[in-house]
Amino acid sequence: ELRELRNAPGLYLFIPLILLQTLGSTAVALGPFGTFLLATPGGIAVRMMNTLSLLIGFLLLFYTVESHQREQNTGLAPIFDATPVRTASVLFGKSVANAVVGVGVLVGCFIGAAIVILVQGQVKLTIWPFVLTWGLLLVPTFLVWACYVMAVVAITRNRYATYGIGLATLALTGWLQVRGKMNWVFNWDIWNAVRWSDMGTFQMDRSAIVLNRLLVLTLAVFFVVVAVRFHGRRDADAVRIIHRLRPVALWKTALHLAPYAAVPAILATVLGVRVSRGPESEFVKKKSHDYWKQNLATWKDAPQPEIVDVAVKLKLDPMKSHFATEGKFTLRSPYDAPLKRFAL
């Protein structure tokens, strides 16, 4: 499978275009004051993730469909399907091979990013931020997407229907991202979800990232099982297709797939509950608004003293999302009459 992909001419056209797009937008990225951003290994890796997940997603969509249809198009399907190789091994191998295409693009992007960092000469080049952000975060995205496309083409058995469903899936994901309706449960492409800091590695969102990636990997297994269930290695019989659409047959198929869907369902439920109680959830927003209405709004137009001097000791604990302060404020009243009380 990898040998066939290596001989595909489209890779030699699209991969350089992806490299130009990702490196061109990150190497000359500007900061908030119009100055060039310093390229650090973790920073440039995270800035490239959105573009890589989108463009490689399009690439894998077409190459996964074509790899699934290759035996049919070349006339080798009767011989290939008659071999004793297990269907799960064939389909999962095709998905892994297509995911390796994405890994090859990442290797090329790493070489380009390394050149940018070395040319700037301000930051030491280290490999582990790329391995962490791309290897552990992006590669599962490529794998689950390849397995999903493989499952769709196994069900529809039509390349154009698969293209339509795949493009619709990408469009729906992008619409949810643009509208701000995406959360950790459905963010399979981990778009705009990773924040890099050289002072700490994903300390604020680490648990959500781990659960999200585990959810994606278990979904990849589920999609492989679905693809195996619907992949036909024999010519379809119209009568048997009608029999499979009976309620009893559909119920048996659902029971067969249920054990493989249980783990991602549990992970999605746990992650969804944590999101619903997270710092950016509607529950917390309402609680903050109620607090503002009950406390801060009371003193909105009340006279307040001016802060002349502040001496504060600040202690930050990112792992616990906690901070503590200790210090002294020097206040002065700008009014002629004394302030009997004021908000602090």
C-alpha positions as CSV (number, residue, x, y, z in Angstrom):
1,E,0.0,0.0,0.0
2,L,2.8,2.4,0.9
3,R,4.6,1.5,-2.4
4,E,1.4,2.4,-4.4
5,L,1.0,5.7,-2.5
6,R,4.7,6.5,-3.1
7,N,4.1,6.2,-6.9
8,A,1.0,8.5,-6.8
9,P,1.9,11.6,-8.8
10,G,-0.5,13.8,-6.8
11,L,1.6,13.6,-3.7
12,Y,4.5,15.3,-5.5
13,L,2.2,18.2,-6.3
14,F,0.1,18.7,-3.1
15,I,2.8,18.1,-0.5
16,P,5.0,21.0,-1.7
17,L,1.9,23.2,-1.9
18,I,1.1,22.3,1.7
19,L,4.6,23.0,2.8
20,L,4.6,26.4,1.1
21,Q,1.2,27.3,2.7
22,T,2.1,26.3,6.2
23,L,5.7,27.6,6.3
24,G,4.8,30.8,4.4
25,S,2.1,31.8,6.9
26,T,4.2,30.9,10.0
27,A,7.7,32.1,9.1
28,V,6.5,35.7,8.6
29,A,3.8,35.7,11.3
30,L,3.3,39.2,12.9
31,G,2.7,39.9,16.5
32,P,0.2,42.4,18.0
33,F,2.6,45.4,17.5
34,G,3.4,44.6,13.9
35,T,6.7,42.9,14.7
36,F,7.8,39.4,13.5
37,L,7.0,36.7,16.0
38,L,10.0,34.8,17.3
39,A,10.0,31.3,16.0
40,T,10.2,28.9,19.0
41,P,9.9,25.1,18.4
42,G,6.6,24.8,20.3
43,G,5.2,28.1,19.1
44,I,5.8,27.4,15.4
45,A,4.5,23.8,15.7
46,V,1.2,25.0,17.3
47,R,0.8,27.8,14.7
48,M,1.1,25.3,11.9
49,M,-1.4,22.8,13.3
50,N,-4.6,24.3,12.0
51,T,-3.4,24.6,8.4
52,L,-1.9,21.1,8.5
53,S,-5.0,19.4,9.9
54,L,-7.2,21.1,7.2
55,L,-5.0,20.6,4.1
56,I,-3.9,17.1,5.1
57,G,-7.5,16.3,5.8
58,F,-8.4,17.1,2.2
59,L,-5.4,15.1,1.0
60,L,-6.3,12.0,3.0
61,L,-10.0,12.2,1.9
62,F,-9.1,11.6,-1.8
63,Y,-6.2,9.2,-1.3
64,T,-8.2,7.0,1.2
65,V,-11.1,6.7,-1.2
66,E,-8.7,5.9,-4.1
67,S,-6.8,3.3,-2.1
68,H,-10.1,1.6,-1.1
69,Q,-11.2,1.5,-4.8
70,R,-7.7,0.6,-6.2
71,E,-8.3,-3.1,-6.6
72,Q,-11.7,-2.5,-8.1
73,N,-10.4,0.0,-10.6
74,T,-7.4,-2.2,-11.6
75,G,-9.5,-5.4,-12.0
76,L,-7.7,-7.3,-9.2
77,A,-10.6,-7.2,-6.9
78,P,-11.8,-10.8,-7.5
79,I,-8.3,-12.2,-6.8
80,F,-7.5,-9.8,-4.0
81,D,-10.8,-10.4,-2.2
82,A,-10.3,-14.2,-2.5
83,T,-7.1,-14.1,-0.5
84,P,-7.1,-15.4,3.1
85,V,-6.0,-12.0,4.5
86,R,-8.4,-10.7,7.1
87,T,-10.6,-7.8,6.1
88,A,-9.8,-5.9,9.3
89,S,-6.1,-6.1,8.5
90,V,-6.6,-4.9,4.9
91,L,-8.7,-1.9,5.8
92,F,-6.7,-0.9,8.9
93,G,-3.5,-1.3,6.9
94,K,-4.9,1.1,4.2
95,S,-5.9,3.6,6.9
96,V,-2.5,3.5,8.5
97,A,-0.8,3.8,5.2
98,N,-2.8,6.9,4.4
99,A,-2.0,8.3,7.8
100,V,1.7,7.8,7.1
101,V,1.2,10.2,4.2
102,G,0.3,12.8,6.7
103,V,3.3,11.9,8.8
104,G,5.5,12.4,5.7
105,V,4.1,15.9,5.3
106,L,4.9,16.6,9.0
107,V,8.5,15.5,8.5
108,G,8.8,18.0,5.6
109,C,7.2,20.7,7.7
110,F,9.6,20.0,10.5
111,I,12.6,20.4,8.2
112,G,11.2,23.8,7.0
113,A,10.5,24.9,10.6
114,A,14.0,23.9,11.6
115,I,15.4,26.1,8.8
116,V,13.3,29.1,10.0
117,I,14.5,28.7,13.6
118,L,18.1,28.3,12.6
119,V,18.0,31.3,10.2
120,Q,16.6,33.5,13.0
121,G,19.3,32.1,15.4
122,Q,17.6,33.3,18.5
123,V,16.2,30.0,20.0
124,K,17.7,26.6,20.3
125,L,16.2,24.0,18.1
126,T,14.6,21.1,20.0
127,I,12.7,18.2,18.6
128,W,10.4,17.2,21.5
129,P,7.8,20.1,21.0
130,F,7.2,18.8,17.5
131,V,7.0,15.2,18.6
132,L,4.5,16.2,21.3
133,T,2.3,18.5,19.4
134,W,2.3,16.7,16.0
135,G,3.1,13.2,17.0
136,L,0.7,12.8,19.9
137,L,-2.0,15.4,18.8
138,L,-2.1,15.5,15.0
139,V,-1.3,11.9,14.1
140,P,-4.5,10.6,15.8
141,T,-6.5,13.2,13.8
142,F,-5.1,11.8,10.6
143,L,-5.7,8.2,11.7
144,V,-9.4,8.7,12.8
145,W,-10.1,10.7,9.6
146,A,-8.7,8.0,7.4
147,C,-10.7,5.3,9.3
148,Y,-13.8,7.4,9.0
149,V,-13.5,7.9,5.3
150,M,-12.8,4.1,5.0
151,A,-16.0,3.4,6.9
152,V,-18.0,5.8,4.7
153,V,-16.7,4.3,1.4
154,A,-17.4,0.8,2.7
155,I,-21.0,1.7,3.5
156,T,-21.7,3.7,0.3
157,R,-19.5,1.7,-2.0
158,N,-19.3,4.8,-4.2
159,R,-16.4,7.2,-4.4
160,Y,-18.5,10.3,-5.3
161,A,-20.9,9.7,-2.4
162,T,-17.9,9.4,-0.1
163,Y,-16.4,12.6,-1.4
164,G,-19.7,14.4,-0.8
165,I,-20.0,13.0,2.8
166,G,-16.4,13.8,3.5
167,L,-16.6,17.3,2.3
168,A,-19.8,17.8,4.1
169,T,-18.2,16.6,7.3
170,L,-15.3,19.0,6.9
171,A,-17.7,21.8,6.1
172,L,-19.8,21.1,9.1
173,T,-16.7,21.0,11.3
174,G,-15.5,24.3,9.9
175,W,-18.9,25.9,10.4
176,L,-19.0,24.9,14.0
177,Q,-15.5,26.3,14.5
178,V,-16.4,29.6,12.9
179,R,-19.6,30.0,14.8
180,G,-17.9,29.2,18.1
181,K,-20.1,26.2,18.8
182,M,-17.2,23.6,18.9
183,N,-16.1,22.0,22.1
184,W,-13.7,19.3,23.2
185,V,-16.1,16.5,22.6
186,F,-16.5,17.1,18.8
187,N,-13.2,18.8,18.1
188,W,-11.7,15.7,16.4
189,D,-9.3,17.9,14.3
190,I,-8.2,19.8,17.4
191,W,-8.6,23.1,15.6
192,N,-7.7,26.2,17.7
193,A,-7.6,24.0,20.8
194,V,-3.9,24.0,21.7
195,R,-2.1,26.9,23.4
196,W,1.7,26.6,23.7
197,S,3.7,28.1,26.5
198,D,7.4,27.5,27.0
199,M,6.8,27.9,30.8
200,G,4.5,24.9,30.9
201,T,3.3,22.1,28.6
202,F,-0.5,22.2,28.2
203,Q,-1.0,22.6,32.0
204,M,-4.4,24.4,31.6
205,D,-6.0,22.0,29.1
206,R,-4.0,18.8,29.6
207,S,-6.8,16.6,30.9
208,A,-9.2,17.7,28.2
209,I,-6.5,17.1,25.5
210,V,-5.8,13.6,26.8
211,L,-9.5,12.7,26.9
212,N,-10.0,14.1,23.5
213,R,-7.2,12.2,21.9
214,L,-8.3,8.9,23.6
215,L,-11.7,9.5,22.3
216,V,-10.4,10.0,18.8
217,L,-8.3,6.8,18.9
218,T,-11.2,4.7,20.1
219,L,-13.4,6.2,17.4
220,A,-10.7,5.1,14.9
221,V,-11.1,1.5,16.1
222,F,-14.9,1.8,15.9
223,F,-14.8,3.1,12.3
224,V,-12.5,0.2,11.3
225,V,-15.0,-2.2,12.8
226,V,-17.8,-0.5,10.9
227,A,-15.8,-0.7,7.7
228,V,-15.1,-4.4,8.2
229,R,-18.8,-5.0,8.8
230,F,-20.0,-3.3,5.6
231,H,-17.0,-4.0,3.3
232,G,-18.1,-6.5,0.7
233,R,-15.6,-9.0,-0.6
234,R,-18.3,-10.8,-2.6
235,D,-20.9,-9.5,-5.1
236,A,-24.0,-8.2,-3.3
237,D,-27.2,-10.1,-3.6
238,A,-30.3,-7.8,-3.8
239,V,-32.4,-10.2,-1.8
240,R,-29.8,-10.4,1.0
241,I,-29.5,-6.6,1.1
242,I,-33.3,-6.4,1.7
243,H,-33.0,-9.1,4.4
244,R,-30.3,-7.0,6.1
245,L,-32.6,-4.0,6.3
246,R,-35.1,-5.9,8.4
247,P,-35.5,-4.6,12.0
248,V,-34.1,-7.8,13.4
249,A,-31.0,-7.7,11.2
250,L,-30.4,-4.1,12.0
251,W,-30.8,-4.8,15.7
252,K,-28.2,-7.6,15.5
253,T,-25.8,-5.3,13.6
254,A,-26.2,-2.7,16.4
255,L,-25.5,-5.2,19.1
256,H,-22.4,-6.3,17.2
257,L,-21.1,-2.8,17.0
258,A,-22.2,-1.7,20.6
259,P,-19.1,-3.0,22.4
260,Y,-16.8,-1.0,20.1
261,A,-19.0,2.1,20.5
262,A,-19.2,1.8,24.3
263,V,-15.7,3.1,25.1
264,P,-15.9,6.3,22.9
265,A,-19.4,6.9,24.2
266,I,-18.1,6.7,27.8
267,L,-15.1,9.0,27.0
268,A,-17.4,11.5,25.2
269,T,-19.8,11.5,28.2
270,V,-17.0,12.2,30.7
271,L,-15.5,14.9,28.5
272,G,-18.9,16.4,27.9
273,V,-19.7,16.6,31.6
274,R,-16.3,18.3,32.3
275,V,-16.9,20.7,29.4
276,S,-20.3,21.6,30.8
277,R,-18.7,22.6,34.1
278,G,-15.5,24.1,32.7
279,P,-14.4,27.7,33.0
280,E,-15.9,28.7,29.6
281,S,-19.2,26.8,29.9
282,E,-22.6,28.4,29.9
283,F,-23.0,27.3,33.6
284,V,-19.9,29.2,34.7
285,K,-20.8,32.2,32.5
286,K,-24.3,32.4,34.1
287,K,-22.7,32.1,37.6
288,S,-20.3,34.9,36.8
289,H,-23.0,37.1,35.5
290,D,-25.2,36.5,38.6
291,Y,-22.2,37.3,40.8
292,W,-21.6,40.5,38.9
293,K,-25.3,41.5,39.1
294,Q,-25.4,40.8,42.9
295,N,-22.1,42.3,43.8
296,L,-20.2,44.4,41.3
297,A,-23.2,46.1,39.8
298,T,-24.2,47.5,43.2
299,W,-21.0,49.6,43.3
300,K,-21.0,50.5,39.5
301,D,-21.6,54.2,39.9
302,A,-20.5,54.6,43.6
303,P,-17.6,57.0,44.4
304,Q,-14.3,55.1,44.7
305,P,-10.8,56.1,45.9
306,E,-7.8,56.2,43.6
307,I,-5.0,53.6,43.8
308,V,-1.7,55.4,44.5
309,D,0.6,52.5,45.1
310,V,0.5,48.7,45.1
311,A,3.0,46.2,46.5
312,V,1.7,42.7,45.8
313,K,3.2,39.2,46.1
314,L,1.6,37.0,43.5
315,K,1.7,33.2,43.6
316,L,0.5,31.3,40.5
317,D,-0.3,27.6,40.4
318,P,-1.3,26.7,36.8
319,M,-1.8,23.1,37.6
320,K,-4.7,23.9,40.0
321,S,-5.9,27.0,38.1
322,H,-5.2,28.9,41.3
323,F,-3.5,32.1,42.4
324,A,-2.9,33.8,45.7
325,T,-2.0,37.4,46.5
326,E,-0.5,39.1,49.5
327,G,0.3,42.8,49.6
328,K,-0.6,46.4,50.4
329,F,-2.7,49.1,48.6
330,T,-2.3,52.8,49.2
331,L,-5.5,54.6,48.4
332,R,-6.4,58.3,48.2
333,S,-9.8,59.9,48.0
334,P,-10.2,62.4,45.1
335,Y,-13.3,64.0,46.8
336,D,-13.6,66.8,49.3
337,A,-16.0,64.9,51.5
338,P,-14.7,61.8,53.2
339,L,-15.7,58.3,51.9
340,K,-17.5,56.5,54.7
341,R,-17.4,53.3,52.7
342,F,-16.1,52.0,49.4
343,A,-15.8,48.7,47.5
344,L,-12.6,46.7,47.7
